[in-house]
Amino acid sequence: PQPAVTPCGMEGGGVLDRAAVGQLLQGKSKDDVVRALRELSYQGEEYAASQGYAADVAAVLAQRREPEVLVAALDALASMGQEASWYAENVAAHLTVQDRAVRRSAVCALGAFGDAAAPYFQRLFGCVDDAAEEVRAAAVVAAARVVPDSDAVESKAVGLVDDRSPVVAAGACQALGLLGAKGEARADLLARKLSDPQLRYAALTALSGFGPAAVLGHLDAVIEQGLTDADSMTRHLAATIVGGVPDAALRLSDRLLALLGDGRVGVRCAAALALGLLGEQARPHAVAVAPLLEDDAEDASELHLQIGGGVPRVAASLRRPRCAALEALGSMGATELARDCARALGDESYEVRLSALDCMSHFGDAARALSAEIAACLEDNTYVVRVRACEVIGALGAEDVMTSLPELFGDKSPSVRVAALYALSESPQVAETFSSDVAKCMADPIPAVKAAAITLLGRLGETGRCYASAVGAMLTDPDHYVRSAACEALGHMGPYGAAFAEEIADCLSVDSPSLQQSAQAALDEFGMQTGASASGKVYMIEQDAHDHE
């Protein structure tokens, strides 16, 4: 994936700087600490493992008492999954605190740790009888995650499916979906809950976790009740389930085709998406989806929730039939409609233009024949469209228009500059012609752009080696992500890169696991080994005599 351009205080690759995090988490301001913890939650398990964030968050959990901080810390640990499971005891200690939000977050965190939280199962399972309904609901789900073969959890979940609280009943449905064969045996029970709008999403979530056999007998209900639900997330989940059983769904294609003409905008979108998820098998129905390319309606039924901040904006393909049709036709590989789809590249809505670009990315030769239309989006007034146009051109290998990419190296959006560099890297023979322009991007003020330029130079073979000195100078950049890119690029430059072996070895002493990994990989490419003195200083001890050429 391409690195994101991130806010101040973050490395260019989207990873929070460890030192900056430590400073923020030790701050006195509650709001600052909560913001830092929320930012950590977005990083996920992989980054937590590479940067060692879990220990910092666990320290906050032990030192602070404000409920808002505790909730944020527990949620951050939950986002780190098993990487944070070493601190399960610290988390379990919050299962009985007075604040119900803290208890709920503690329950969710233990559930995120999976079987690593098994020693705390009894304490966790006891929360199924908590006074707060949100804690009870979270507890039955978490218990199923921790011990998925538990007869006690199955029995409790079956009983709670009919609980008076829809929150608890929904949690019980989701818990059954996590119980493997035990839960699958209750598929009929879950399917009956599809008739209840309050439990429909939870029941679909559970059914989606089972094998196709558990869904086949209830596909009618999934189509008739799931795809027509008033909630966009429910419709999307139903479409995903339908797409997972293509043979059976195609036998019910008349139901799906009928919904393409439904009077509700969101239902038309869901039907098109469901057909698209059937893949190339549904290509004979592309002609039935095509009329939606002229459907300019938009489902605004959830707009009030988005304005109020209750939910994020619904994906365009769930709101706009035109976007749904483009996504479906692309997934079907309906290249015979490529030119019809390409007309949407000039739509007045940037969302439709984005969907059209996504559609083109599936069409291979048919899309390359329309490369001029795609390249026109490089001048779009919306930066995300320019980004996606770069990506599509790179993915298609549309070399006839790649010569336009260097014009975006000076784009006002850093994300566009990054996308243009990575797209150009898909065709090194074209990129070689613009190597000097690429090299100038190493002076960009945005770390992600510098890293992309360095990465591209590392892929240019002999031409790239001419810039080894300039890349080597990046080993002293203050941003770890840039230095990692420099290590990796130099690792591809043979003896020209090996000339910087000592500087690369110095990176092994930096407190950044990702940088250390990149540095070690480069040294391995050179056939070099390192040692460390008592003071921790890294030094070269050996170089293989093989030819780096």
C-alpha positions, 0 to 999 in steps of 0.5 A, a space after each residue: 500500500 502507498 504511505 499516507 500523508 499524515 498529520 503533524 507528529 506522525 512519520 511519513 508512512 502513517 506511523 506515529 513517532 514513538 518519542 512524540 507518542 511518549 511525550 503526549 501520553 505523559 502530558 498533563 492534559 486529559 484531552 491531549 492524552 485522549 487524542 494521542 490514544 485515539 490516534 494510536 487506535 487507528 494504527 492497528 496491530 501491525 504498527 503496534 508490533 513494529 513500534 512497541 506502543 502497547 507498553 506506553 498505553 499500558 502505562 497510561 492505564 496504570 497511572 491515570 484514573 479519568 474514565 475518558 482516558 481509561 476508555 481511550 487506553 483500553 480501546 487502543 489496547 483492543 486495537 492492538 489485538 494480541 500484541 497487547 495481550 501481555 497486559 490482559 491482567 491490567 485490562 481485567 482489573 477494570 472489569 469491575 470499576 464503577 464507570 460502565 463505559 470503562 467496563 465495556 471497553 475492558 470487556 471489548 479489549 479482552 475479547 480482542 486478545 482472543 485466546 490469549 485472554 483465556 486465563 481471565 475467561 471466568 471474570 469476563 463471562 461474569 460480565 454477561 450478568 452486568 447491570 449495564 446492557 452494553 456491558 452484557 452485550 459486549 461480554 457475550 461477544 467477547 466470551 465467544 472470541 476468547 473461548 469459541 468452543 465453550 458450551 457455556 457461552 453457546 447456552 448463554 447466547 441462545 438464551 439471550 437471543 430473545 432478551 428484552 434488550 435489543 442491544 443484548 439480543 444483538 450481541 447474542 446473535 453476533 456471539 453465535 456467529 463466533 462459535 464455529 460449528 456450535 453457532 452454525 448449528 443455530 443458523 435457523 434460529 439466527 435466520 428467524 431474527 432476520 424478520 426483526 429490523 433491530 436484530 437483522 444486522 446482527 443476525 446477518 453478521 453471524 450468518 456471514 461468518 458461517 460456511 455457504 451451506 448455512 446460508 443456502 437455506 436462508 438466501 431468500 430471506 437474505 435477499 428479500 429482507 436484507 437487501 431491502 433494509 432501511 439501513 445501508 450497512 445492513 444492505 451492504 452486508 446482505 449483498 456480501 452474503 449473496 456474493 459469497 454463494 454465487 451459484 445459488 444466488 444466480 438461481 435466484 437472479 430474477 429476485 435480484 434483477 427485480 430489485 434493480 428497478 425498486 423505487 428505493 434508491 438504496 435498494 437499487 444500489 444494493 441489488 447492483 452490488 450484489 450482482 457485481 459481487 457474483 463476479 464474472 458469472 453474473 456478466 450475462 446480467 450486465 445489460 440489466 445493470 447498465 441502465 443504472 449508469 443513467 440513474 443520477 439519484 442519490 439516497 439521502 435517507 441517512 444524511 441527518 445521521 452523518 451531519 450529526 456526527 452519528 455515523 461516517 458518510 455512507 460509501 457512494 456505491 451504497 447511495 448512488 446507483 450510478 456508482 453501484 453500477 460502475 462498481 458492479 460492471 467492473 467486478 463483472 469484467 463487462 468490458 463490452 460496456 467499457 466505453 459506456 462506463 468511461 463516459 462517467 469519467 466526466 460526471 459532475 460528481 467526483 464520487 461518480 468519477 472515482 467509481 468510473 476510475 475504479 471500474 476502468 481498473 478492472 478492464 485491462 486492454 479495454 481500459 488501456 484503449 481509453 487511456 486518454 479519457 483516464 489521463 484527463 482525470 489527472 487534471 481533475 479539480 478534486 485531489 482524490 480523483 487525481 490520486 486515483 487516476 495515477 493509481 489506475 494508470 499505474 495499475 494498467 501499465 498505460 505507458 502511453 500516458 505515463 509521460 504525463 505523470 511527472 507533471 504532477 510532481 509539483 501538484 499542490 496535494 502531497 497525496 497526488 505527488 506520492 501517487 504519481 511517483 508510485 504509478 511511474 514506478 510501475 514502468 521503470 523504462 518510462 521512469 528512467 526518462 524522468 529520473 532527474 525530475 524524480 530525484 528533485 522530489 527528494 527535496 520535497 518537504 513532505 516525508 511521504 513524497 521523499 520516500 516515494 521518490 527514493 523508492 522509485 530511484 531504487 527500482 531504476 537499475 543502472 539509472 538509479 545507481 547514478 543517484 546513490 550518493 543523493 539517496 545515501 544523504 537521506 540516511 540522515 533525514 530526521 524522518 524514520 520512514 524516509 531513512 527506511 526507504 533510503 536503506 531499501 533503495 540502497 540495498 538494490 544498488 549493488 556496490 554503489 549502495 554498499 558504499 554506505 554500509 556503515 551509515 546503514 549499519 548505524 540505523 540498526 541502533 535507532 529506536 525504530 523497529 521498521 527502520 532496523 528491519 530495512 537496514 538489516 535487509 539492505 546489509 543482507 543484500 550486501 552480504 555483510 554482517 554486524 556486531 555490537 560493542 558493549 556500549 551498543 555501537 553497531 560495527 561491520 565485522 564481515 563482508 562476503 566477497 561475492 559480486 554485488 553486480 
